[in-house]
Amino acid sequence: MHVELSGPEGAAPVLLVHGGGVAGWMWRPTLAALGTPVRAIVPDLPGHGASDDGGYESHDDAVARLAAVLEEHAPEGALVGGFSLGAQLAVRLAAEHPRLVRDVVVVSAQARASRMPGPTLALLALAAPLARIERFATLQAQALFVPPALLPEYLEGSRRMRRATLLASVGENLRFRPPAGWARPGPALVVAGTREPRVVRRSAALLAALRPGAALERVEGVGHGLPLQRPDRMAAMLEARLGRLEDQPRG
């Protein structure tokens, strides 16, 4: 799995996990807005970006790979942030590898399993070729608030996205439920925009309620794309969580 590292080696480690259909580049505006130096650890998930030599298999596989990344680059633990698909993976990392996750910011995660994923995936399979059409992909980019400077990377990723990766990642997303370990007490910030789909807003409330110590934040006027729509707000959230960690012992 391809991983981009940036920032001073001695700074606080922050793992940022992107959403489905994009790649690690989506975190560049957030990182540029940070006023606090961090050691940023930004992977491209399997089947995405520079990790497109293989497809997305499952959340199980992705979580195992991300845990290995943390073991290598932040063995004493890191602040983990995730968006959408990446937020589901962040939830699982915090639940299953608490030693490696000192705090977690969960942005726009769906945590209520779809009742009928089959029809949705069937329609997605039929529509998958549209992602290679630039006009359609550009409209999708606008819905995700991709800025013009990053549009070429989004379009290239859409052209290269394998149908199997799309179906596997969306299928995992639709079937996701909070793991049992998420109910253990631990620091967490769960975030959703007020203009998100209803299922995402309800999922945020559920995730916050399930985890003792979690806080819920609703961002007014924001849709499904906080890190790209409001990178300044995303950066402020990460900085606030880093500030909390400074007063907490490691381990």
MIGUBA-672649 format. One record per residue (C-alpha): x, y negated, z; residue in one letter. Coordinates in Angstrom, 3 decimals, decimal comma. Each point is the difference from the previous one (the first is absolute). Layout:
N
+----------+----------+----------+----+
:       xx :       yy :       zz : aa :
+----------+----------+----------+----+
:        X :        Y :        Z :  A :
...
+----------+----------+----------+----+
***
This chain:
251
+----------+----------+----------+----+
:       xx :       yy :       zz : aa :
+----------+----------+----------+----+
:    0,000 :    0,000 :    0,000 :  M :
:    1,432 :   -3,356 :   -1,062 :  H :
:    0,588 :   -2,450 :    2,864 :  V :
:    0,990 :   -3,665 :   -0,171 :  E :
:    1,916 :   -1,373 :    2,988 :  L :
:    0,424 :   -3,698 :    0,650 :  S :
:    0,875 :   -2,341 :    2,830 :  G :
:    2,725 :    0,176 :    2,675 :  P :
:    0,872 :    3,513 :    1,150 :  E :
:   -0,249 :   -0,973 :    3,651 :  G :
:   -3,417 :   -1,639 :   -0,303 :  A :
:   -3,240 :    1,600 :    1,151 :  A :
:   -1,004 :    2,791 :   -2,403 :  P :
:   -3,346 :   -0,353 :   -1,786 :  V :
:   -1,395 :    2,747 :   -2,240 :  L :
:   -2,551 :   -1,310 :   -2,510 :  L :
:   -2,167 :    2,501 :   -1,897 :  V :
:   -1,800 :   -1,149 :   -3,133 :  H :
:   -3,463 :    0,870 :   -1,255 :  G :
:   -1,023 :    2,339 :   -2,788 :  G :
:    0,610 :   -1,085 :   -3,582 :  G :
:    2,671 :   -2,544 :    0,905 :  V :
:    3,512 :    0,425 :    1,461 :  A :
:    2,396 :   -1,484 :    2,526 :  G :
:    0,185 :   -3,232 :   -1,999 :  W :
:   -3,376 :   -1,005 :    1,481 :  M :
:    1,788 :   -0,890 :    3,269 :  W :
:    2,365 :   -2,579 :   -1,529 :  R :
:   -2,295 :   -3,000 :    0,661 :  P :
:   -0,432 :    1,086 :    3,621 :  T :
:    3,726 :    0,463 :    0,518 :  L :
:    0,687 :   -3,383 :   -1,606 :  A :
:   -2,446 :   -1,606 :    2,449 :  A :
:    1,620 :    1,514 :    3,103 :  L :
:    1,811 :   -2,477 :    2,201 :  G :
:    1,588 :    2,764 :    2,077 :  T :
:    2,884 :    2,066 :   -1,415 :  P :
:   -0,909 :    3,682 :   -0,261 :  V :
:    1,540 :    3,141 :   -1,381 :  R :
:   -2,686 :    0,759 :   -2,573 :  A :
:   -0,482 :    3,625 :   -1,043 :  I :
:   -2,268 :    0,075 :   -3,041 :  V :
:   -0,606 :    3,339 :   -1,739 :  P :
:   -1,749 :    0,772 :   -3,251 :  D :
:   -2,418 :    2,818 :    0,775 :  L :
:    0,171 :    3,171 :   -2,126 :  P :
:   -1,445 :   -0,605 :   -3,441 :  G :
:    0,360 :   -3,787 :    0,323 :  H :
:    2,616 :   -2,516 :   -1,112 :  G :
:    3,540 :    1,352 :   -0,008 :  A :
:   -1,236 :    3,263 :    1,577 :  S :
:   -2,007 :    0,973 :   -3,080 :  D :
:    2,195 :    2,998 :   -0,885 :  D :
:   -2,563 :    2,124 :    1,845 :  G :
:   -3,673 :   -0,402 :    0,763 :  G :
:   -1,838 :   -0,800 :    3,207 :  Y :
:   -0,756 :    3,368 :    1,586 :  E :
:   -1,701 :   -0,728 :    3,310 :  S :
:    0,020 :   -2,143 :    3,113 :  H :
:    1,745 :    2,892 :    1,773 :  D :
:    2,902 :   -0,198 :   -2,449 :  D :
:    0,156 :   -3,810 :    0,085 :  A :
:   -0,027 :   -0,162 :    3,808 :  V :
:    2,806 :    2,557 :    0,207 :  A :
:    2,073 :   -2,046 :   -2,453 :  R :
:   -0,661 :   -3,250 :    1,855 :  L :
:    0,940 :    1,591 :    3,331 :  A :
:    3,279 :    1,090 :   -1,568 :  A :
:    0,599 :   -3,577 :   -1,183 :  V :
:   -0,536 :   -1,266 :    3,534 :  L :
:    2,285 :    2,672 :    1,445 :  E :
:    2,733 :   -1,170 :   -2,374 :  E :
:   -0,406 :   -3,766 :    0,202 :  H :
:   -1,718 :   -0,639 :    3,352 :  A :
:    0,504 :    3,015 :    2,288 :  P :
:   -0,857 :   -2,057 :    3,088 :  E :
:   -3,323 :   -1,063 :   -1,478 :  G :
:   -1,351 :   -2,791 :   -2,173 :  A :
:   -2,950 :   -2,281 :   -0,468 :  L :
:   -2,074 :    1,653 :   -2,731 :  V :
:   -2,385 :   -1,895 :   -2,247 :  G :
:   -2,231 :    1,544 :   -2,624 :  G :
:   -2,591 :   -1,196 :   -2,483 :  F :
:   -3,003 :    2,032 :   -1,229 :  S :
:    1,394 :    3,441 :   -0,936 :  L :
:    3,194 :   -0,986 :    1,802 :  G :
:   -2,040 :   -0,967 :    3,048 :  A :
:   -1,404 :    3,523 :    0,202 :  Q :
:    3,566 :    1,308 :   -0,094 :  L :
:    0,987 :   -2,496 :    2,712 :  A :
:   -2,826 :    1,295 :    2,186 :  V :
:    1,232 :    3,542 :   -0,432 :  R :
:    3,609 :   -0,965 :    0,672 :  L :
:   -1,013 :   -1,681 :    3,263 :  A :
:   -2,149 :    2,978 :    0,965 :  A :
:    2,430 :    2,756 :   -0,941 :  E :
:    3,417 :   -1,650 :    0,479 :  H :
:   -0,458 :   -2,424 :    2,919 :  P :
:    3,729 :    0,050 :    0,798 :  R :
:    0,714 :   -1,592 :   -3,373 :  L :
:   -2,827 :   -2,564 :    0,081 :  V :
:    0,397 :   -2,680 :    2,662 :  R :
:   -2,990 :   -1,951 :   -1,276 :  D :
:   -2,271 :    0,189 :   -3,041 :  V :
:   -1,942 :   -2,499 :   -2,104 :  V :
:   -2,827 :    1,693 :   -1,900 :  V :
:   -1,388 :   -2,152 :   -2,806 :  V :
:   -3,111 :    0,894 :   -2,025 :  S :
:   -0,095 :    3,724 :    0,757 :  A :
:   -3,020 :    2,117 :   -0,821 :  Q :
:   -0,552 :    2,341 :    2,940 :  A :
:   -3,489 :    1,276 :   -0,714 :  R :
:    0,039 :    2,953 :   -2,391 :  A :
:   -2,143 :   -0,308 :   -3,093 :  S :
:   -3,021 :    2,276 :   -0,014 :  R :
:    0,274 :    0,737 :   -3,706 :  M :
:    3,599 :   -0,350 :   -1,212 :  P :
:   -0,573 :    2,384 :   -2,923 :  G :
:   -2,090 :   -2,314 :   -2,223 :  P :
:    2,292 :   -2,937 :    0,738 :  T :
:    3,087 :    1,973 :   -0,997 :  L :
:   -1,722 :    1,310 :   -3,128 :  A :
:   -0,751 :   -3,558 :   -1,126 :  L :
:    3,538 :   -1,050 :    0,869 :  L :
:    1,418 :    2,818 :   -2,127 :  A :
:   -2,014 :   -1,251 :   -2,977 :  L :
:    1,064 :   -3,599 :    0,576 :  A :
:    3,688 :    0,724 :    0,687 :  A :
:    1,163 :   -0,767 :   -3,583 :  P :
:   -1,324 :   -3,557 :    0,370 :  L :
:    2,881 :   -0,767 :    2,376 :  A :
:    2,341 :    0,063 :   -2,994 :  R :
:   -1,976 :   -2,732 :   -1,761 :  I :
:    1,571 :   -3,333 :    0,894 :  E :
:   -3,232 :   -2,002 :    0,113 :  R :
:   -1,661 :    2,499 :    2,364 :  F :
:    3,115 :    0,256 :    2,191 :  A :
:    0,213 :   -3,796 :    0,158 :  T :
:   -3,562 :   -0,178 :    1,308 :  L :
:    0,883 :    2,615 :    2,616 :  Q :
:    3,039 :   -2,045 :    0,992 :  A :
:   -2,185 :   -3,052 :    0,511 :  Q :
:   -2,286 :    2,010 :    2,285 :  A :
:    3,049 :    0,904 :    2,099 :  L :
:    1,245 :   -3,624 :    0,040 :  F :
:    3,254 :    0,909 :   -1,776 :  V :
:    1,809 :   -3,315 :   -0,644 :  P :
:    1,185 :   -0,835 :   -3,542 :  P :
:    3,646 :    0,555 :    0,935 :  A :
:   -0,723 :    3,630 :    0,902 :  L :
:   -2,478 :    0,728 :   -2,792 :  L :
:    2,605 :    1,567 :   -2,353 :  P :
:    0,916 :    2,569 :    2,656 :  E :
:   -3,655 :    0,798 :    0,631 :  Y :
:   -0,673 :    0,466 :   -3,715 :  L :
:    3,052 :    2,208 :   -0,423 :  E :
:   -1,041 :    2,109 :    2,970 :  G :
:   -3,515 :    0,377 :   -1,414 :  S :
:    1,386 :    1,168 :   -3,334 :  R :
:    2,189 :    2,594 :    1,708 :  R :
:   -2,478 :    1,227 :    2,603 :  M :
:   -0,741 :    3,683 :   -0,461 :  R :
:   -3,587 :    1,119 :    0,030 :  R :
:    0,825 :    2,702 :    2,567 :  A :
:    1,548 :   -2,577 :    2,339 :  T :
:   -3,023 :   -2,267 :   -0,305 :  L :
:   -2,447 :    2,795 :    0,754 :  L :
:    2,053 :    1,458 :    2,857 :  A :
:    0,566 :   -3,332 :    1,744 :  S :
:   -3,598 :   -1,176 :   -0,400 :  V :
:   -1,301 :    3,411 :    1,089 :  G :
:    2,084 :   -0,145 :    3,171 :  E :
:   -1,192 :   -3,547 :    0,588 :  N :
:   -3,664 :    0,955 :   -0,319 :  L :
:    0,337 :    3,013 :    2,312 :  R :
:    2,064 :   -1,719 :    2,699 :  F :
:   -1,037 :    0,250 :    3,636 :  R :
:    1,967 :   -1,288 :    3,013 :  P :
:    2,258 :    2,755 :    1,356 :  P :
:   -0,409 :    1,166 :    3,571 :  A :
:    3,293 :   -1,564 :    1,082 :  G :
:   -1,277 :   -3,461 :   -0,882 :  W :
:   -2,130 :    0,111 :    3,161 :  A :
:    3,121 :   -0,054 :    2,201 :  R :
:    0,656 :   -3,380 :    1,645 :  P :
:    2,427 :   -2,132 :   -1,936 :  G :
:    0,523 :   -3,451 :   -1,474 :  P :
:   -1,719 :   -0,649 :   -3,322 :  A :
:   -1,552 :   -2,826 :   -1,979 :  L :
:   -2,850 :    0,957 :   -2,321 :  V :
:   -0,869 :   -2,572 :   -2,643 :  V :
:   -2,748 :   -0,493 :   -2,571 :  A :
:   -1,160 :   -2,971 :   -2,050 :  G :
:   -3,560 :   -1,226 :    0,321 :  T :
:   -0,443 :    0,476 :   -3,761 :  R :
:    1,196 :    3,603 :   -0,027 :  E :
:   -2,375 :    2,806 :   -1,002 :  P :
:   -2,300 :    0,930 :    2,862 :  R :
:    1,632 :    3,400 :    0,478 :  V :
:    3,369 :   -1,664 :    0,606 :  V :
:   -1,439 :   -2,466 :    2,507 :  R :
:   -1,768 :    2,799 :    1,865 :  R :
:    3,158 :    2,119 :   -0,137 :  S :
:    2,026 :   -2,768 :    1,632 :  A :
:   -2,439 :   -0,151 :    2,884 :  A :
:    0,120 :    3,781 :    0,356 :  L :
:    3,808 :    0,183 :   -0,002 :  L :
:    0,278 :   -2,761 :    2,589 :  A :
:   -2,615 :    1,618 :    2,229 :  A :
:    1,645 :    3,424 :   -0,132 :  L :
:    3,465 :   -1,099 :    1,127 :  R :
:    0,446 :   -1,370 :    3,539 :  P :
:    2,246 :   -3,032 :   -0,258 :  G :
:   -0,976 :   -0,872 :   -3,567 :  A :
:   -1,125 :   -3,482 :   -1,010 :  A :
:   -2,402 :   -0,806 :   -2,835 :  L :
:    0,412 :   -3,066 :   -2,199 :  E :
:   -2,409 :   -1,143 :   -2,700 :  R :
:    1,431 :   -2,455 :   -2,513 :  V :
:   -2,604 :   -2,456 :   -1,238 :  E :
:   -0,426 :   -0,317 :   -3,762 :  G :
:    2,484 :    2,740 :   -0,892 :  V :
:   -0,813 :    2,962 :   -2,229 :  G :
:    1,818 :    3,272 :   -0,615 :  H :
:    3,486 :   -1,378 :   -0,475 :  G :
:    1,187 :   -1,918 :    3,063 :  L :
:    3,778 :    0,392 :   -0,596 :  P :
:   -0,369 :   -1,504 :   -3,491 :  L :
:   -2,928 :   -2,360 :    0,585 :  Q :
:    1,368 :   -1,462 :    3,261 :  R :
:    3,655 :    1,057 :    0,399 :  P :
:    0,495 :   -2,801 :    2,509 :  D :
:   -2,689 :    1,492 :    2,258 :  R :
:    1,421 :    3,496 :   -0,454 :  M :
:    3,472 :   -1,238 :    0,929 :  A :
:   -1,344 :   -1,776 :    3,079 :  A :
:   -1,636 :    3,225 :    1,179 :  M :
:    3,249 :    1,922 :   -0,367 :  L :
:    1,952 :   -2,697 :    1,810 :  E :
:   -2,474 :    0,007 :    2,874 :  A :
:    0,327 :    3,770 :    0,378 :  R :
:    3,795 :   -0,269 :   -0,117 :  L :
:   -0,183 :   -2,581 :    2,774 :  G :
:   -1,958 :    2,459 :    2,137 :  R :
:    2,609 :    2,685 :   -0,588 :  L :
:    2,850 :   -2,165 :    1,248 :  E :
:   -1,309 :    0,370 :    3,544 :  D :
:   -0,619 :    3,749 :   -0,243 :  Q :
:    2,628 :    2,666 :    0,748 :  P :
:    0,981 :    2,384 :   -2,749 :  R :
:   -0,739 :    3,692 :    0,207 :  G :
+----------+----------+----------+----+
***
